[in-house]
Amino acid sequence: MDFEDGPVNYEAFDAKEDGVADGMPAICKAHQYANEHGLKVQDKMGPGELFLAAKISREHKLGRDSRIINLACGSGTTSVFLAKLFDAQVFAINLWVKP
């Protein structure tokens, strides 16, 4: 897989956006690849929340012992991403989205 200097995209790692398939393993692989090669990740709408979560995780060295709170988490995509990628404890809450 070669992205040269361009951003990594989720589709290259077989992420499906069909509302049924679990795309999180592919998203995690895309971010891992990007981190290993010093590249950015870009989804269809721009860098998005997962790019920002990956950037924060690198800066703060998140891991298994991390506890993360995500207020105003929306649908919780970032929370699930961080929990799965780092095996961290994540507490997410949003007033407008039902669990």
ChimeraX commands (.cxc) that place a marker at each C-alpha (Angstrom):
marker #1 position 0.00,0.00,0.00 radius 0.5
marker #1 position 1.49,3.32,-1.01 radius 0.5
marker #1 position -0.03,6.71,-0.25 radius 0.5
marker #1 position 3.17,8.65,-1.07 radius 0.5
marker #1 position 2.74,11.98,0.71 radius 0.5
marker #1 position -1.04,12.03,0.47 radius 0.5
marker #1 position -3.49,11.30,3.27 radius 0.5
marker #1 position -4.51,7.77,4.20 radius 0.5
marker #1 position -8.18,6.98,3.65 radius 0.5
marker #1 position -10.41,4.43,5.39 radius 0.5
marker #1 position -11.64,2.81,2.19 radius 0.5
marker #1 position -8.12,1.57,1.39 radius 0.5
marker #1 position -8.37,-0.55,4.55 radius 0.5
marker #1 position -11.84,-1.88,3.61 radius 0.5
marker #1 position -13.88,0.30,5.96 radius 0.5
marker #1 position -17.54,0.03,5.07 radius 0.5
marker #1 position -19.99,2.86,5.64 radius 0.5
marker #1 position -23.17,0.85,5.21 radius 0.5
marker #1 position -24.52,1.25,8.74 radius 0.5
marker #1 position -24.26,-2.51,9.27 radius 0.5
marker #1 position -20.61,-3.59,9.08 radius 0.5
marker #1 position -18.21,-2.83,11.93 radius 0.5
marker #1 position -15.72,-0.49,10.27 radius 0.5
marker #1 position -13.72,0.13,13.43 radius 0.5
marker #1 position -10.99,-2.51,12.77 radius 0.5
marker #1 position -10.32,-0.97,9.34 radius 0.5
marker #1 position -10.32,2.55,10.79 radius 0.5
marker #1 position -7.84,1.50,13.48 radius 0.5
marker #1 position -5.59,-0.11,10.84 radius 0.5
marker #1 position -5.70,3.07,8.76 radius 0.5
marker #1 position -4.64,5.20,11.74 radius 0.5
marker #1 position -1.94,2.73,12.75 radius 0.5
marker #1 position -0.53,2.77,9.22 radius 0.5
marker #1 position -0.67,6.56,9.10 radius 0.5
marker #1 position 1.09,6.86,12.47 radius 0.5
marker #1 position 3.84,4.44,11.41 radius 0.5
marker #1 position 4.46,6.36,8.18 radius 0.5
marker #1 position 3.98,9.93,9.46 radius 0.5
marker #1 position 0.89,10.49,7.30 radius 0.5
marker #1 position -2.46,12.13,7.94 radius 0.5
marker #1 position -5.82,10.39,7.72 radius 0.5
marker #1 position -8.67,11.96,5.81 radius 0.5
marker #1 position -12.23,10.75,5.55 radius 0.5
marker #1 position -14.76,11.96,2.98 radius 0.5
marker #1 position -15.55,15.14,4.93 radius 0.5
marker #1 position -11.99,16.08,5.89 radius 0.5
marker #1 position -9.76,15.03,8.77 radius 0.5
marker #1 position -12.72,14.58,11.11 radius 0.5
marker #1 position -12.97,13.56,14.72 radius 0.5
marker #1 position -10.94,10.36,14.35 radius 0.5
marker #1 position -7.97,12.28,12.98 radius 0.5
marker #1 position -8.17,14.63,15.94 radius 0.5
marker #1 position -8.48,11.69,18.36 radius 0.5
marker #1 position -5.42,10.04,16.82 radius 0.5
marker #1 position -3.46,13.28,17.10 radius 0.5
marker #1 position -4.43,13.74,20.76 radius 0.5
marker #1 position -3.60,10.11,21.51 radius 0.5
marker #1 position -0.07,10.53,20.13 radius 0.5
marker #1 position 0.49,13.71,22.12 radius 0.5
marker #1 position -0.77,12.22,25.40 radius 0.5
marker #1 position 0.48,8.63,25.05 radius 0.5
marker #1 position -2.81,6.92,25.77 radius 0.5
marker #1 position -2.79,3.26,26.79 radius 0.5
marker #1 position -4.51,0.50,28.72 radius 0.5
marker #1 position -4.35,2.44,32.01 radius 0.5
marker #1 position -5.89,5.57,30.48 radius 0.5
marker #1 position -9.27,6.87,31.53 radius 0.5
marker #1 position -10.97,9.12,29.00 radius 0.5
marker #1 position -14.11,11.21,29.32 radius 0.5
marker #1 position -15.78,12.40,26.15 radius 0.5
marker #1 position -18.45,15.01,26.82 radius 0.5
marker #1 position -20.79,15.92,23.96 radius 0.5
marker #1 position -19.63,12.77,22.19 radius 0.5
marker #1 position -22.30,12.77,19.48 radius 0.5
marker #1 position -22.71,9.21,18.22 radius 0.5
marker #1 position -19.63,8.11,20.17 radius 0.5
marker #1 position -17.38,7.26,17.21 radius 0.5
marker #1 position -14.32,8.84,18.80 radius 0.5
marker #1 position -15.01,7.10,22.11 radius 0.5
marker #1 position -15.28,3.68,20.48 radius 0.5
marker #1 position -12.14,4.36,18.42 radius 0.5
marker #1 position -10.08,5.26,21.51 radius 0.5
marker #1 position -11.45,2.39,23.59 radius 0.5
marker #1 position -10.71,-0.22,20.91 radius 0.5
marker #1 position -7.36,1.13,19.78 radius 0.5
marker #1 position -5.87,1.69,23.24 radius 0.5
marker #1 position -7.94,-0.71,25.34 radius 0.5
marker #1 position -8.67,2.33,27.51 radius 0.5
marker #1 position -11.63,3.05,29.77 radius 0.5
marker #1 position -13.87,5.57,28.04 radius 0.5
marker #1 position -16.91,7.33,29.49 radius 0.5
marker #1 position -18.97,9.09,26.84 radius 0.5
marker #1 position -22.11,11.16,27.27 radius 0.5
marker #1 position -24.28,13.27,25.03 radius 0.5
marker #1 position -27.54,14.97,25.96 radius 0.5
marker #1 position -29.03,14.75,22.47 radius 0.5
marker #1 position -28.16,11.22,21.37 radius 0.5
marker #1 position -29.77,8.20,23.05 radius 0.5
marker #1 position -27.53,5.17,23.72 radius 0.5
marker link #1:1,2 radius 0.2
marker link #1:2,3 radius 0.2
marker link #1:3,4 radius 0.2
marker link #1:4,5 radius 0.2
marker link #1:5,6 radius 0.2
marker link #1:6,7 radius 0.2
marker link #1:7,8 radius 0.2
marker link #1:8,9 radius 0.2
marker link #1:9,10 radius 0.2
marker link #1:10,11 radius 0.2
marker link #1:11,12 radius 0.2
marker link #1:12,13 radius 0.2
marker link #1:13,14 radius 0.2
marker link #1:14,15 radius 0.2
marker link #1:15,16 radius 0.2
marker link #1:16,17 radius 0.2
marker link #1:17,18 radius 0.2
marker link #1:18,19 radius 0.2
marker link #1:19,20 radius 0.2
marker link #1:20,21 radius 0.2
marker link #1:21,22 radius 0.2
marker link #1:22,23 radius 0.2
marker link #1:23,24 radius 0.2
marker link #1:24,25 radius 0.2
marker link #1:25,26 radius 0.2
marker link #1:26,27 radius 0.2
marker link #1:27,28 radius 0.2
marker link #1:28,29 radius 0.2
marker link #1:29,30 radius 0.2
marker link #1:30,31 radius 0.2
marker link #1:31,32 radius 0.2
marker link #1:32,33 radius 0.2
marker link #1:33,34 radius 0.2
marker link #1:34,35 radius 0.2
marker link #1:35,36 radius 0.2
marker link #1:36,37 radius 0.2
marker link #1:37,38 radius 0.2
marker link #1:38,39 radius 0.2
marker link #1:39,40 radius 0.2
marker link #1:40,41 radius 0.2
marker link #1:41,42 radius 0.2
marker link #1:42,43 radius 0.2
marker link #1:43,44 radius 0.2
marker link #1:44,45 radius 0.2
marker link #1:45,46 radius 0.2
marker link #1:46,47 radius 0.2
marker link #1:47,48 radius 0.2
marker link #1:48,49 radius 0.2
marker link #1:49,50 radius 0.2
marker link #1:50,51 radius 0.2
marker link #1:51,52 radius 0.2
marker link #1:52,53 radius 0.2
marker link #1:53,54 radius 0.2
marker link #1:54,55 radius 0.2
marker link #1:55,56 radius 0.2
marker link #1:56,57 radius 0.2
marker link #1:57,58 radius 0.2
marker link #1:58,59 radius 0.2
marker link #1:59,60 radius 0.2
marker link #1:60,61 radius 0.2
marker link #1:61,62 radius 0.2
marker link #1:62,63 radius 0.2
marker link #1:63,64 radius 0.2
marker link #1:64,65 radius 0.2
marker link #1:65,66 radius 0.2
marker link #1:66,67 radius 0.2
marker link #1:67,68 radius 0.2
marker link #1:68,69 radius 0.2
marker link #1:69,70 radius 0.2
marker link #1:70,71 radius 0.2
marker link #1:71,72 radius 0.2
marker link #1:72,73 radius 0.2
marker link #1:73,74 radius 0.2
marker link #1:74,75 radius 0.2
marker link #1:75,76 radius 0.2
marker link #1:76,77 radius 0.2
marker link #1:77,78 radius 0.2
marker link #1:78,79 radius 0.2
marker link #1:79,80 radius 0.2
marker link #1:80,81 radius 0.2
marker link #1:81,82 radius 0.2
marker link #1:82,83 radius 0.2
marker link #1:83,84 radius 0.2
marker link #1:84,85 radius 0.2
marker link #1:85,86 radius 0.2
marker link #1:86,87 radius 0.2
marker link #1:87,88 radius 0.2
marker link #1:88,89 radius 0.2
marker link #1:89,90 radius 0.2
marker link #1:90,91 radius 0.2
marker link #1:91,92 radius 0.2
marker link #1:92,93 radius 0.2
marker link #1:93,94 radius 0.2
marker link #1:94,95 radius 0.2
marker link #1:95,96 radius 0.2
marker link #1:96,97 radius 0.2
marker link #1:97,98 radius 0.2
marker link #1:98,99 radius 0.2
view
